[in-house]
């Protein structure tokens, strides 16, 4: 019975290393062990997180985000946002080269309307270390002058399986990143 367990463990380890591919090719045994013992956040569990309609309260949102971080949750997945689109470039326009004009107001987050129009129509994410998102669907019903996602001072991020659907959006990038 012990032999079967060891064989199963080696097969599982082989599958894990095959999946990792070139990420593990240059690592020592000690580095591999440490990566297995303390995996990066993209390998932690994910949550599907939603609220009932517009019942989001800032204090509760912040409390839940802290709990998720303390629990070691690696990211969020399966998010779908349908946005009306059609942002007005003449109303509070902040260009991608002017992100410093978006005021820092951490006590008022996450209420976005205090900013008039943000530089992104989907996600405007600022000052984050360790962002992981998976299976994200963003849809704008009308063409918008803004990009779908703006990352401002975001490090160690992974956005996988992103789908952006916006009318007449052949040449615009979906993600803008400023370090």
C-alpha angles and dihedrals in degrees: 000000000000090000091055091051091051091047090050091049092051092047090049092047090049091052091049092050092046090053091050092050115166093007089076101032095093098038125108121232090257091052091049091050092050091048089052092046094048109021120192117261093262087069096049122097118285129217134215104224127190143145133220104264113296096343093119116132120191096227092049092047092052091045091052093047090053091049091050091050092047090050090055096246108172101209148305128285143186098034121162122187123181110194126187091229122193096114114188112241089199093059113079093322113189112186123216088252090055103054090132087070090070100092122237105239106158095164090058097047137151093028101105098183091077086075097053098219120002122213091255130053095206114028129358104188122182136180099002129147113194109019118171123176127171134188096008120173119192120181128182114195092205132030111273127200091222128080119252098241130023119189113195115184094345119151134183093022132160122186110181132180095012118175119188119185117186128150115254094003101137099129105029120099115236095217129041117190128194117181 
